[in-house]
Amino acid sequence: MEPASKAGRLSGGCDWSKGEKRTFAPHARRGAVVSHTEQGSGGMPPADIGAVGGNRGLLDGSLSWRDMADMSIYIGSQNGNQDTCLAA
């Protein structure tokens, strides 16, 4: 278990919305990428458009880098609908 001071409490915006058909990847190989599509099933996971990871804000005020492969996926909308917003 991580010490309390190293527990993540805030993360960058690696998000996607199937309903809005948008994907945000703030840390891709060459900078931020935003994708919007009018076709298909909507937004896609940020790794699919080149995201390589993101920062976590820690309780001690520092930032910690996390690779995409080490990130978990969370439902990011208040209504709990997976088609609304997902976050890594």
N, C-alpha and C positions, 0 to 999 in steps of 0.2 A: 504494500500500500504506500502511496506517495505521502510525504509529509504535507501537512495542511497548507504550508506556505507555497508549495509547488503544485497544488491542485488547480486545474484550469477552471476559470469562471467566465471567460469571454473568448469568443473565437472570431476569426475573420469571416468574410462572407462567401464561402464556398457553398453556394446555394443553387437550387434549381426548382422550377415550378412546372409541373406537367400541364396544369390548367392555364397558366400564363404563357407557356411555351418559351420560357427563358432560362438561361443558365449563366451563372456568374462565377468566374474563376479569377480571383484577384492576383494569384501567383502562378502564372504559366511560365513556360520557358523563356518567353520574350516579353513578359509583362502581363498586365491584366487582359482578360478576354471576356467579352459578353456575347452571348449567342441568342438569337431570336429566330424561331422557325414558324412558318405558317402551316407546315405539313407534318404528318406523322403523329406520333404519340405525345408530342410536346417536348418540354425540356429534357435534358439528359444529364447524367452525373457529370460534375466538373472535370473529372479525370478524362472523360471522353472528348473534351475540347482542349485538353492540354494542361490542366491544373497539376502542379507538382507538390503542393502542400499548402500550409498556412500557419499563421501565428495564433497562439493561445495567450490570453492575458491571465497572469497568475495573481494569486492573492497578495503576494509580496510586491506587486507593482511591476514585475519584469515580464518579458515576453519569452515564449518558448516555441521554437519551430517544430512542426510535426509534418512528416511526409504523408502524402495522400494514402499510401498503403497502410499507414498506421491509424488512419482516421475511421471513426464510426459514423453511421448515418442516423440522423435523428429527424423526427417530424418537427418542422419548424413553424407550423401554423397553430393557432389557438384552438381551432375547431377539430384538430386531430385528423383531418382529411389528407391522405397521402397525395392527392392530386393538387393540393394547394401549394405547399412549399416543403422541400426537404433540404436538410443541411448536413454538411460533413464537417 
